[in-house]
């Protein structure tokens, strides 16, 4: 993976005079342990259920400081241990979801291996006098790993999601998707760390490059936030949710109908306060065809009487299958659309059939789209909607409790990537309205188990076309090519010690 351990004499060799002698000397074991624990702690709070976005920019610095000062084996081992410790942040969450133990172990081990390899290659490039290539290897490895992993399990846990509260950086998603954000978050601390190991012209060039990246990214984000185009129209949206007692997931037909009448009453109340659309949570109840007919009649009548659209989530048992559906009732009193969830939660929705079609509904105010909860973890699906000029996305959802902030806000990224407004109504989570810049327009937590939680928000209906909408994962593919080039170059250097 990396070159043989270099001695202090080798580190002072003329071919390596590019680097400052200040980094020569092996640190005490206490400093090695401190570096491991500092990086582990910072990443633990970076990737956890309540991420602190600022830590992402500092988390790898202790390991970067350590890597050139120790042997290749020690550097890789320290990096592995730091990331493995950090990735225990979601261990209890995976157990809550009843995911296989093998999955939970893999979620700890795999990113730790990737981090160790990336740090080993960074160290190798640095000690060979290739600082420009050294600063690229870690971000290239980070993005390549996250992109390839997303092809299997979606973007769950991507580095970019740590920056959801960092609005200027978040705007990169409109250009590059989440991949550009992950790249920058990994690139900046790598550049900062490398500044301490080079001097003279290389340090000056690296400092200029660091300043250029920082200014370019922040300037773009600030300008995009300030230049939000006016919306051609707005709409008043109502939200309602309850999960108290049997309302979490009732199975008794009488209880189900009582719950549905409660949601219909809340819809009427919200409409009386000006709501034009009402969004209810995902899987309010499992219903067979007989109950579905009664529920359809109830909400068709409610929508017609209140002149509103009502988006209801149910688990529909029909034809020997079960479908996680969002059913949209129109102000004319008809069932306007039925959308079936594409991306199902492993284990929890193991017996549910995934949908394949999208629901795009042109309205006088703009184009409306329907998705459900975990569908918003997958950029490709939202891009299909963005290409249909959707300006407002209605999303029933259901969180598992501790992930109400982390997973609940992941959907904000899709709104920035696709240039649309997001309205998301989650059971055991947030009622959220956000715009196409990722700004939260209104939000209310539904965690307290006490009756119905409701909210009203006025939101824009606007589709703002984005580069990512048109070009898709171009930056991820560029990153894969970059990584392939770096690995090829490193292999040739490794085979030729004189290089």
N, C-alpha and C positions, 0 to 999 in steps of 0.2 A: 504493500500500500504506500509506504513512504520510504525514504532513503535510510541508510544505516545511521545510527546515532553519531552525531558529529562531536568531536572533542573540542575543548576550549581552544586548542591550537588551530584546529581546522576553522573555527569560527573567526579567527583573526587572520586567516589566509588572505593574500592580496586580492584574490578573485572576489572576496566578500567585503572589501573595504568600503562598499556602498553603505554598510550598516554601522550604526553607532556602537562603539565599544561598551556603552553603558549597559547593554543587555547581556554582556558576557558574564557567566557565573551562574551556577545552579542554585536555585532558591532552596531554602530550608523546607523540610517536609510540612511544617506548620503553614507556610505560605502556600504550598501546593494545596493543602486541605482547604485553606481559606478561599483560594480561587475557585475550587470546586463548589464549595458551599454557597459562595456569593452568586455564581452563575446559576446554580440550581435554584436558589431562592428567588432570584429575579425572574427566571423563566417560569417558575411555579406560579407566580402571581401575574405573569404575562399571559399564559395560556389557560388560566383557571376559569371557573364559572363567573368570576367577577374581575375581569382583566383590568390591570392598571397599564394603560397604553404607553405611558412614558418609559416604563421599565424595558420595553422591547428594544429601545435604542441603546441601552446600556448593558443588557443581560450578558452578551458574549464577551465583553471587555476583559473580565478577569482571566478567562481561558485564553484569549488572544495574548494577553500579557504573559501568560505562563508558557505557551507553546514553544516559542523559540529559545527559551531558557532551559528546557529539559530535553531528555531524549525523545525520539519519535514515539516509542512505546508509552512513555509516561504521558506525553501530550494527548495521544489518542485515548488512553485509558482515563485520564482526567476528564476529557470531553464527554466520553461515553457515560461515565458515572454522573457527571453534572446533569446531562440531559435526561438520563434514566430517572434520577431522583425528581427532577422537575415534572416529568410526565406522569408521576403518581398523582398529580393534581386532579385528574378525572377518574381515578380508579374507583372510588365509591359511587360515582355517577354511572359508570359502566355496569357496576354490579346492580345498581338500582334498576337499570334497563334490562337486567337479566341477559346481557350479552354473554356469549361463550367466554370461558376463562382464557382460552387461546387468543381471542380477539383482544381482551384486556392486556394480556402479556405482550402481544404484538404492538399494541398502542404505546407501550413503554419502551420496548427493545428497539423497534425499527427506527424511530426518530433518533434514538441514541446512537445507533450504528451510523446513520447518515451524518450526524453531527461530528462523530469521531473521525470519519473518513474526510469530511470537509476540513476539519481543523488540521488533520495530518497533512493534507495537500497544501493548505495555506502555509503551514510551517515549512514544508519542503520547498515551495516556491520562494518563500521569503529568504531562506538560507542559501538559496542558489542565486540570489541577487536579481530576482524577478518581482519587484514589488507591485508593478502594474497588474501582473497576472495573479499575484497573491490576493489582491483586493477583490478580484472578480470571482474566485473559485467558490467562496462561501455563499454569496448570493445566488450564483448559478446553480450550485448544488441544492440550495434551499428550494428554489422555484421548481427545478426539475423534479425533485422528490414530491413536492406537493401537487404538481400537475399530474404526474403519473398516478399518484394515489387517488386523485379526484376521479380518474377514469373508472375506478372500482367502487369507491364509496362516497363520492361527492366531495364537496369542499369543506366538510366538517373539520374544524380544528386548524384551518389555514391561518398562517401568520397575519394575513391582511385583516382578519377579523379583530385582531387586537387593536386596530386603529379606528374603530367605528366612531369613537368620540373625537377623533382628530380630523375635523372636517376638511381643512386644506389638503391633507394627504389623501383623504378619502376620494377626492375628485379625480385622482389618477385612474380610478376604476372606469371612468367614462372613456379613457383612452386605451388602457391596457387590460382592463378587468382586474381581478384581484392579484394577478401575477406581477404587475408593475409595482404594486404596493409592497408585496412580500420582498421583491428584489431590493427596493430602496431601503426598507427596514433592515435588511441584512447587510446592504452595501455600506451605509453610513458608519456604523460602528467598526466595520472592517477597515475602512479608510482612516478613521480616527486612531485606531490601534496601530496601524502601520506607520503613521506619522512619527511615532516614538522610536521607530527602528531605522528610519532613513534620515539622511541629512543632505545638505547642499541642494543641488538642482532637483534631484528626485523628490525631496521633501517639499520644495517650493511647488513643483508641478502637481504633486498629490494634494497639497493644500488648496491650490487653485481649482483642481477638479472637484474637491469636496465642497468648496464654496459654490462652484457652478451648479452642482447637483442640487444642493440645498436651496439656492436662490431660484432655480428653474422650477423645482417641484412646488415650493411654497408660493411662488408668484402665480403659477398656473392655477393652483387651488384657490388662492385668494381672489384672482380675477374671475374665475368661474362662479364662485359664491356670490361675488358682488354683481355679476352680470346675469343673474337669473332672469330669463325672459318672462314677461307678464303672461298670466294664464288667460286664454280666451274665455274661459268660463270656470266657475267654481260650483261645488255641490256640498250640501249639508249632509253629513254622514252620522248615523247613530250606531252605537254599539251596545250590546247587552250580553251578560254572561252570568251563569250561576253554576256552582258545583257543590253546593251545600247538601250534605246527607245523601239521599238516593238520587239526587240530580246529577251526580258525577257521571254515571253510566247506567241508567235504569234499564231493567229488562221486563218488568211487569207492565203489560199493556196499559193498565189504568194509570200507573205512575208516569209512563211515557206520555200519554195524552194530557195528563195534568201539567207536565213540564212544558209540552208544546203550547198549551193554552197560556201558560205563563209567559213564554217567549212572544206569543202573539200579542198579549196584553202590553208587554214592554215595547213592542214594535209600534203599537198604537200610541202609547205615551210619547215615544220619541218622535213620531210623526207629528203629534200635536205641538211639539216644540220646534218643528221645522225640518226634521230629518226627511231627506228625499231618498236616501238609501239606508237600509239597516243591515248590518253584518253581524251574524251570530257565529258561535264557535264551531269547531270541527267535531264531528261525531257526537252530537248532542244525545243520541240514543241509537241502539240497533233496532231497525224496523223491518218487518216483512211487508209483502205487497199489500195485504189488507190494511195494515196500519198506515202504510205510505199513502194509500188512497185517501184516508181520512185526514192525514197531515197536509197533503197537497190541497185538499178542499179548504182546510182551515186557513192556510197561508195565502191561497189565491184570494179568498174572501177578504182577508186582512189587508193584503196589498191593494186590492181594488178599492176598499173602503177608505184607505188612508192615502191613496195615490203615491205609494212608495214602491221601491224595489226592495225585496227582502232576500238575503243570501243566507240559506240555512244549511248547516253541515249535518249529515246523518250517515250511519252505517247501514246501507241498504242491502237486505238479504233477498235475493231474487234469482230465479232460475238455477238454483243449486249453488250460487256463488254469493260472495259478499263484496260490496264496492264501497269505498270511502268516497262519498259524494258531496258536492256543493250544489244545491238546487236553488236557482234564482227565479223568483216570482216577480212578474211585471206589474206595473200599476194598472194594466188592463184586466188583471185577474187571471192570468194564464201562467203556466210553467214555462218560463222563457228559455232556460238553459239548464242542462245537467252536466256538470264537470266531474270527472272521476280522477282521483289522485293517482299520479304517476309513480312517485318515489315513496315506497312504503317503509315504515320503521322495521328494521330486522327484529325478529322474534315477536314483538308486540303486534305486528300486523302480518304475521306469517300466513294466516289463512285468507287474506284479502287479495283480490285480483287487481293488478295495476291497470290504470287507464292508459290510453295512448293519444287521445285527441285533445286539442286545446279548445277553449271557449272564448271567442272574440266577438264582442257585441257592440256594434256601432250605435251610439246614442246621440240625441240632439246636442248634448253638451260635449261629447267626445267619445273616444273608443274605450270600452271597459273590458277587462280580462278577468278570468277566474283561475285561481290556483288554491292549493291546500297545503299548509304547514311545511313539511319537509321538501315539497317541490321547490321551495325557494332556496334550498341548499345547492341547487344545480343551475349554474349560469346558462347552460344550453337551452333549457326550457324557457327561461325568461327572455332569452334572445329571440326565440320564435315569436313571442308576443311583441317584443319591441319592433320586430320587422313588420308587424301588422299595425304599427303606429298606436299601440295601446297607450292611453294617457292616465288610466286609473286601474290599479290592480286590487281586487277584493280577495282577501285571504282568510278564511276560517282556519283556526289552528288550535293545537292542544299541546301544552308543555308538560313536563314531568315533575315540576315543582322547583328543584334547585337550579334548573337551567332557564328559568323565566327571563333573566336578563341576557345571558350569553346567547342562547339559541333564538330567543325572541327578537334580538336585534340583528342577527345575521341577515335577515331579509332586507334590511336597509341597503345592503350592498347591491342587491339586484335592482333596486330602484335607481341607484346612481349609474350602474352599468347600462340599464335599459332606457333611462330617461323618462320614467313615469312616476306617478304618485302611488304610494302604498297605503292601503288600509287593511290592518290585520287585527282580527279579534280572536284572542287566545283563551281557551279554558286553562285555568290555573296559571295565568301569565299576565301579559300586558295587553290592554287595548291600545293600539298604536296607530297614529296617522303620521306619515312622513312624506317629504317632497322628493323630487328627483335629484337633490343635492345631499340627501341623507339627513336633512334637518328634521328633527321630531317636532311636528306641529301641535300634537296633543297626545297625552299618554296617561293611562290610569292602570294601576296594578289591581288584579282581581284575586290575589292570594287569600285575603281574609274570607273565610267560609261563612258568609252571612248574607243570605238572600241574593238578589240580583245586583250586579255592578253595571252601571250604565255610563255612557259618555257621548257627547256630541262634539263634532269638529267640522269646521268648514275647510275644505281642501281644494286645491286647484286640479283641474283636469287638463293636463298638458303633456304632450309628447315632445321631448327635446332630443332629436337624433344624436347618437353618440358614435364615435369611431369604433368602440367595442361592439356595438350593435351590428355594424357592417363587417368588420374584420375578424370578430371573434377572438380566439385564443392565439392571435399572431405573436404576442409577446412571449407566451409560453413556448411556442415553437422556436422562436428566435433564441430563447434561453437554452433549449435543448441543443441547438446547433452550437451555441457558445460553449456549453459544457463539453460537448463532444470534441470541440477544437482544443479546449484547455487540457482535457485528459490525453488527447493524442500528443500534444506538445509535451506534457509532463512525462509521458512514457518515453518519448525520444530523449528527453533530458536525462531521465533516470538510466537509460541504456548507454548514455555517453557522458561519463563523469567529467570529461573535459569541457562540456558545454557550460 
